[in-house]
């Protein structure tokens, strides 16, 4: 049962991390602020790996 739902769970997580990445990129003010820039890069990398699954 859970095996059938796993792709949907990964998709929902990817969408959530994608939204977070956009929020961090917006608060990074052109990637001039270090912490939001790093968080944006990390979350978008998680999204890429989630979509590859």
N, CA, C and O atoms as CSV, one atom per row, in Angstrom:
chain,resi,resn,atom,element,x,y,z
A,1,UNK,N,N,0.827,-1.200,0.000
A,1,UNK,CA,C,0.000,0.000,0.000
A,1,UNK,C,C,0.864,1.254,0.000
A,1,UNK,O,O,0.669,2.144,-0.827
A,2,UNK,N,N,1.821,1.327,0.927
A,2,UNK,CA,C,2.660,2.526,1.003
A,2,UNK,C,C,3.535,2.661,-0.233
A,2,UNK,O,O,3.884,3.768,-0.642
A,3,UNK,N,N,3.887,1.521,-0.828
A,3,UNK,CA,C,4.723,1.557,-2.028
A,3,UNK,C,C,3.993,2.244,-3.177
A,3,UNK,O,O,4.621,2.912,-3.999
A,4,UNK,N,N,2.685,2.086,-3.240
A,4,UNK,CA,C,1.891,2.735,-4.283
A,4,UNK,C,C,1.765,4.239,-4.059
A,4,UNK,O,O,1.607,5.002,-5.012
A,5,UNK,N,N,1.835,4.655,-2.815
A,5,UNK,CA,C,1.696,6.071,-2.494
A,5,UNK,C,C,3.020,6.830,-2.517
A,5,UNK,O,O,3.027,8.061,-2.526
A,6,UNK,N,N,4.121,6.119,-2.526
A,6,UNK,CA,C,5.439,6.754,-2.424
A,6,UNK,C,C,5.690,7.806,-3.508
A,6,UNK,O,O,6.198,8.877,-3.175
A,7,UNK,N,N,5.367,7.569,-4.779
A,7,UNK,CA,C,5.600,8.620,-5.777
A,7,UNK,C,C,4.833,9.906,-5.483
A,7,UNK,O,O,5.326,11.002,-5.746
A,8,UNK,N,N,3.628,9.769,-4.938
A,8,UNK,CA,C,2.836,10.956,-4.616
A,8,UNK,C,C,3.408,11.690,-3.410
A,8,UNK,O,O,3.389,12.920,-3.359
A,9,UNK,N,N,3.907,10.945,-2.458
A,9,UNK,CA,C,4.536,11.562,-1.289
A,9,UNK,C,C,5.789,12.322,-1.712
A,9,UNK,O,O,6.019,13.441,-1.251
A,10,UNK,N,N,6.590,11.733,-2.573
A,10,UNK,CA,C,7.797,12.395,-3.071
A,10,UNK,C,C,7.429,13.645,-3.861
A,10,UNK,O,O,8.100,14.672,-3.751
A,11,UNK,N,N,6.368,13.561,-4.656
A,11,UNK,CA,C,5.926,14.722,-5.433
A,11,UNK,C,C,5.481,15.859,-4.527
A,11,UNK,O,O,5.833,17.015,-4.762
A,12,UNK,N,N,4.712,15.542,-3.496
A,12,UNK,CA,C,4.257,16.576,-2.558
A,12,UNK,C,C,5.450,17.211,-1.843
A,12,UNK,O,O,5.490,18.428,-1.661
A,13,UNK,N,N,6.413,16.396,-1.441
A,13,UNK,CA,C,7.619,16.943,-0.802
A,13,UNK,C,C,8.404,17.831,-1.766
A,13,UNK,O,O,8.912,18.882,-1.372
A,14,UNK,N,N,8.503,17.415,-3.016
A,14,UNK,CA,C,9.227,18.206,-4.011
A,14,UNK,C,C,8.550,19.556,-4.225
A,14,UNK,O,O,9.223,20.580,-4.344
A,15,UNK,N,N,7.239,19.557,-4.272
A,15,UNK,CA,C,6.510,20.822,-4.441
A,15,UNK,C,C,6.720,21.714,-3.222
A,15,UNK,O,O,6.913,22.922,-3.358
A,16,UNK,N,N,6.684,21.122,-2.040
A,16,UNK,CA,C,6.913,21.903,-0.816
A,16,UNK,C,C,8.315,22.501,-0.765
A,16,UNK,O,O,8.486,23.671,-0.422
A,17,UNK,N,N,9.316,21.692,-1.109
A,17,UNK,CA,C,10.683,22.209,-1.127
A,17,UNK,C,C,10.873,23.233,-2.239
A,17,UNK,O,O,11.653,24.172,-2.085
A,18,UNK,N,N,10.171,23.065,-3.355
A,18,UNK,CA,C,10.243,24.047,-4.435
A,18,UNK,C,C,9.678,25.392,-4.013
A,18,UNK,O,O,10.231,26.442,-4.339
A,19,UNK,N,N,8.583,25.349,-3.293
A,19,UNK,CA,C,7.990,26.578,-2.773
A,19,UNK,C,C,8.926,27.241,-1.767
A,19,UNK,O,O,9.105,28.459,-1.783
A,20,UNK,N,N,9.520,26.434,-0.895
A,20,UNK,CA,C,10.478,26.974,0.082
A,20,UNK,C,C,11.680,27.581,-0.623
A,20,UNK,O,O,12.175,28.635,-0.220
A,21,UNK,N,N,12.151,26.921,-1.672
A,21,UNK,CA,C,13.298,27.434,-2.412
A,21,UNK,C,C,12.995,28.803,-3.018
A,21,UNK,O,O,13.830,29.706,-2.973
A,22,UNK,N,N,11.803,28.951,-3.580
A,22,UNK,CA,C,11.417,30.248,-4.144
A,22,UNK,C,C,11.336,31.321,-3.068
A,22,UNK,O,O,11.723,32.466,-3.302
A,23,UNK,N,N,10.837,30.962,-1.898
A,23,UNK,CA,C,10.759,31.923,-0.800
A,23,UNK,C,C,12.156,32.333,-0.338
A,23,UNK,O,O,12.417,33.511,-0.090
A,24,UNK,N,N,13.049,31.352,-0.225
A,24,UNK,CA,C,14.423,31.680,0.181
A,24,UNK,C,C,15.120,32.530,-0.879
A,24,UNK,O,O,15.858,33.455,-0.539
A,25,UNK,N,N,14.895,32.229,-2.157
A,25,UNK,CA,C,15.511,33.015,-3.233
A,25,UNK,C,C,15.003,34.446,-3.203
A,25,UNK,O,O,15.761,35.383,-3.453
A,26,UNK,N,N,13.733,34.616,-2.899
A,26,UNK,CA,C,13.164,35.964,-2.826
A,26,UNK,C,C,13.767,36.743,-1.658
A,26,UNK,O,O,14.061,37.931,-1.793
A,27,UNK,N,N,13.951,36.088,-0.524
A,27,UNK,CA,C,14.504,36.782,0.639
A,27,UNK,C,C,16.016,36.952,0.551
A,27,UNK,O,O,16.601,37.672,1.361
A,28,UNK,N,N,16.661,36.300,-0.420
A,28,UNK,CA,C,18.112,36.422,-0.577
A,28,UNK,C,C,18.505,37.736,-1.235
A,28,UNK,O,O,19.685,38.085,-1.266
A,29,UNK,N,N,17.530,38.462,-1.759
A,29,UNK,CA,C,17.758,39.768,-2.388
A,29,UNK,C,C,18.880,39.702,-3.421
A,29,UNK,O,O,19.933,40.322,-3.277
A,30,UNK,N,N,18.608,38.927,-4.462
A,30,UNK,CA,C,19.596,38.813,-5.535
A,30,UNK,C,C,20.803,37.988,-5.146
A,30,UNK,O,O,21.894,38.191,-5.679
A,31,UNK,N,N,20.622,37.071,-4.236
A,31,UNK,CA,C,21.693,36.195,-3.740
A,31,UNK,C,C,22.853,36.998,-3.126
A,31,UNK,O,O,24.017,36.613,-3.233
A,32,UNK,N,N,22.507,38.112,-2.485
A,32,UNK,CA,C,23.519,38.902,-1.774
A,32,UNK,C,C,23.575,38.540,-0.291
A,32,UNK,O,O,24.553,38.856,0.386
A,33,UNK,N,N,22.539,37.882,0.213
A,33,UNK,CA,C,22.526,37.430,1.605
A,33,UNK,C,C,22.909,35.951,1.635
A,33,UNK,O,O,22.352,35.140,0.896
A,34,UNK,N,N,23.850,35.618,2.486
A,34,UNK,CA,C,24.450,34.286,2.477
A,34,UNK,C,C,23.487,33.179,2.901
A,34,UNK,O,O,23.323,32.194,2.181
A,35,UNK,N,N,22.859,33.328,4.049
A,35,UNK,CA,C,22.040,32.239,4.588
A,35,UNK,C,C,20.836,31.929,3.684
A,35,UNK,O,O,20.635,30.763,3.342
A,36,UNK,N,N,20.037,32.916,3.285
A,36,UNK,CA,C,18.921,32.583,2.393
A,36,UNK,C,C,19.390,32.021,1.047
A,36,UNK,O,O,18.712,31.181,0.455
A,37,UNK,N,N,20.525,32.474,0.573
A,37,UNK,CA,C,21.070,31.953,-0.686
A,37,UNK,C,C,21.432,30.482,-0.556
A,37,UNK,O,O,21.110,29.678,-1.431
A,38,UNK,N,N,22.102,30.131,0.535
A,38,UNK,CA,C,22.473,28.734,0.763
A,38,UNK,C,C,21.241,27.849,0.945
A,38,UNK,O,O,21.186,26.738,0.417
A,39,UNK,N,N,20.257,28.341,1.690
A,39,UNK,CA,C,19.027,27.573,1.882
A,39,UNK,C,C,18.296,27.373,0.560
A,39,UNK,O,O,17.725,26.310,0.320
A,40,UNK,N,N,18.310,28.376,-0.286
A,40,UNK,CA,C,17.683,28.247,-1.596
A,40,UNK,C,C,18.387,27.196,-2.444
A,40,UNK,O,O,17.733,26.379,-3.093
A,41,UNK,N,N,19.700,27.213,-2.440
A,41,UNK,CA,C,20.474,26.240,-3.212
A,41,UNK,C,C,20.247,24.825,-2.678
A,41,UNK,O,O,20.094,23.883,-3.455
A,42,UNK,N,N,20.226,24.679,-1.369
A,42,UNK,CA,C,20.022,23.359,-0.766
A,42,UNK,C,C,18.632,22.824,-1.089
A,42,UNK,O,O,18.485,21.661,-1.463
A,43,UNK,N,N,17.615,23.666,-0.947
A,43,UNK,CA,C,16.254,23.178,-1.193
A,43,UNK,C,C,16.011,22.880,-2.670
A,43,UNK,O,O,15.293,21.930,-2.983
A,44,UNK,N,N,16.576,23.650,-3.575
A,44,UNK,CA,C,16.382,23.352,-4.991
A,44,UNK,C,C,17.114,22.072,-5.376
A,44,UNK,O,O,16.671,21.349,-6.268
A,45,UNK,N,N,18.230,21.787,-4.710
A,45,UNK,CA,C,18.929,20.521,-4.947
A,45,UNK,C,C,18.081,19.345,-4.469
A,45,UNK,O,O,18.036,18.307,-5.128
A,46,UNK,N,N,17.416,19.499,-3.339
A,46,UNK,CA,C,16.511,18.458,-2.855
A,46,UNK,C,C,15.382,18.227,-3.855
A,46,UNK,O,O,14.990,17.086,-4.102
A,47,UNK,N,N,14.868,19.300,-4.422
A,47,UNK,CA,C,13.801,19.182,-5.424
A,47,UNK,C,C,14.297,18.394,-6.629
A,47,UNK,O,O,13.592,17.510,-7.115
A,48,UNK,N,N,15.486,18.694,-7.116
A,48,UNK,CA,C,16.026,17.972,-8.274
A,48,UNK,C,C,16.120,16.480,-7.990
A,48,UNK,O,O,15.722,15.659,-8.818
A,49,UNK,N,N,16.646,16.129,-6.818
A,49,UNK,CA,C,16.771,14.710,-6.481
A,49,UNK,C,C,15.398,14.055,-6.304
A,49,UNK,O,O,15.213,12.890,-6.656
A,50,UNK,N,N,14.443,14.803,-5.762
A,50,UNK,CA,C,13.094,14.241,-5.589
A,50,UNK,C,C,12.461,13.973,-6.960
A,50,UNK,O,O,11.803,12.949,-7.140
A,51,UNK,N,N,12.648,14.862,-7.910
A,51,UNK,CA,C,12.063,14.664,-9.243
A,51,UNK,C,C,12.769,13.546,-9.996
A,51,UNK,O,O,12.176,12.945,-10.892
A,52,UNK,N,N,14.010,13.253,-9.659
A,52,UNK,CA,C,14.719,12.164,-10.311
A,52,UNK,C,C,14.260,10.788,-9.826
A,52,UNK,O,O,14.497,9.780,-10.492
A,53,UNK,N,N,13.622,10.752,-8.697
A,53,UNK,CA,C,13.167,9.477,-8.126
A,53,UNK,C,C,12.089,8.879,-8.950
A,53,UNK,O,O,11.585,7.805,-8.622
